[in-house]
Amino acid sequence: MTKTYMAKTGEVEAKWWLVDANDKIVGRLASEIAVLLMGKHRPTYTPHVDTGDYVVVINAEKVVFTGNKWDKKRYTWYTGYTGQRSESARDRMEKHPEKILTEAVRRMLPKNKLATKMLSKLKVYVGNDHPHQAQNPEPRELGVK
């Protein structure tokens, strides 16, 4: 009789990946990053244990939306006052370019407490520099058609 393998907390060693977001489509890139953060790329994936890897994204300001989403896509949030605040994707890119990719990945993760841990393993940076050279992240090509 074969038994299903279930990973335990701390049993799986996390790897570090380096992803260049230069000229990558936001949705395609975010879905593949979410898979790495959840650990679904491993044969030892367990839904209730964080088996994912760390992902460092550079050049977040160079991501691309298809069509005319730069003007039509709206980001909305509630401030506590009456009504909602909103801004277009172009406005958000000017103020906080790393938030576009972070929010896209956050919405693709499961909606539970484990997702907060997974999202904390995502490091998004504007430009080529990042402070994680000591972890020796391996380059990985994501978001390719």
C-alpha positions in Angstrom: 0.0 0.0 0.0 1.5 3.4 -1.0 1.1 6.4 1.2 0.8 10.0 0.1 3.8 12.1 1.1 2.9 15.2 3.1 5.7 17.7 3.8 6.2 19.0 7.3 7.1 22.6 8.4 10.8 23.2 8.0 11.4 20.0 6.1 11.7 21.6 2.6 14.6 23.9 2.0 13.7 27.0 0.1 15.7 28.2 -2.9 16.2 31.8 -4.0 15.3 32.7 -7.6 16.2 35.9 -9.5 13.6 37.1 -12.0 14.1 40.0 -14.5 10.8 41.7 -15.2 12.1 43.7 -18.2 9.4 43.7 -20.9 7.3 40.9 -19.3 3.5 40.9 -19.3 2.2 41.4 -15.7 -0.3 38.7 -15.6 1.8 35.9 -17.1 4.7 36.8 -14.8 2.6 37.1 -11.7 1.0 33.7 -12.2 4.4 32.0 -12.6 5.8 33.8 -9.5 2.7 32.7 -7.5 3.4 29.1 -8.4 7.0 29.4 -7.1 5.9 31.1 -3.9 3.3 28.4 -3.2 5.7 25.6 -4.0 3.5 24.0 -6.7 6.6 23.5 -8.9 7.8 20.8 -6.5 6.7 17.2 -6.3 6.5 17.6 -2.5 3.8 20.4 -2.7 1.6 20.3 0.4 -1.4 22.7 0.5 -1.3 23.4 4.2 2.5 23.9 4.5 4.7 26.7 3.0 6.9 24.7 0.6 7.6 27.7 -1.7 10.8 29.4 -2.7 12.0 33.0 -2.3 11.6 35.2 -5.5 13.6 38.4 -6.1 12.2 40.5 -8.9 14.3 43.2 -10.5 13.4 45.9 -13.1 9.8 46.0 -11.8 9.3 49.4 -13.4 9.6 47.8 -16.9 6.7 45.5 -16.8 4.1 45.6 -19.6 0.3 45.5 -19.8 -1.3 44.4 -23.0 -3.9 46.4 -24.9 -4.8 49.7 -23.3 -4.9 48.5 -19.7 -2.5 51.3 -18.7 -5.4 53.7 -18.9 -8.5 51.5 -18.4 -7.3 49.3 -15.5 -8.3 50.8 -12.2 -6.9 50.0 -8.7 -9.4 50.8 -6.0 -9.1 50.8 -2.2 -11.2 51.8 0.8 -9.9 54.5 3.1 -12.4 54.4 5.9 -14.3 57.4 4.6 -17.3 57.4 2.3 -16.5 56.2 -1.2 -13.5 54.5 -2.6 -10.2 55.8 -3.9 -9.0 54.7 -7.3 -6.2 55.3 -9.7 -5.2 54.1 -13.1 -2.4 51.6 -13.7 -0.3 54.4 -15.3 -0.6 56.6 -12.2 0.3 53.7 -9.9 3.4 53.0 -12.1 4.6 56.5 -11.7 4.2 56.5 -7.8 4.8 52.8 -6.8 6.0 50.6 -9.7 6.7 47.6 -7.4 3.1 47.6 -6.2 1.7 46.6 -9.6 3.5 43.2 -9.6 3.1 42.7 -5.8 -0.7 43.2 -5.9 -1.0 40.9 -9.0 0.8 38.1 -7.2 -1.0 38.7 -3.9 -4.4 38.2 -5.7 -3.2 34.9 -7.2 -2.2 33.4 -3.9 -4.7 31.5 -1.7 -6.9 33.6 0.6 -5.7 32.4 4.0 -3.0 33.1 6.6 -0.4 31.1 4.8 -0.6 33.5 1.9 0.9 36.3 4.1 3.9 34.1 4.7 4.2 33.3 1.0 3.9 36.9 0.0 6.7 37.9 2.4 9.0 35.7 0.4 8.5 37.9 -2.6 11.1 40.8 -3.0 10.3 43.3 -5.7 12.8 46.0 -6.6 13.0 48.9 -9.1 16.2 48.8 -11.1 18.9 46.2 -11.4 20.2 46.3 -7.8 18.9 44.1 -5.0 20.4 43.5 -1.5 20.2 39.7 -1.7 23.5 38.8 -3.2 24.5 36.9 -0.1 21.6 34.4 -0.7 23.0 33.8 -4.2 19.7 33.7 -6.1 19.7 31.7 -9.3 18.4 33.4 -12.5 15.1 32.0 -13.8 13.3 33.0 -16.9 9.5 33.5 -16.3 6.6 35.1 -18.1 7.7 33.8 -21.6 5.0 32.9 -24.1 
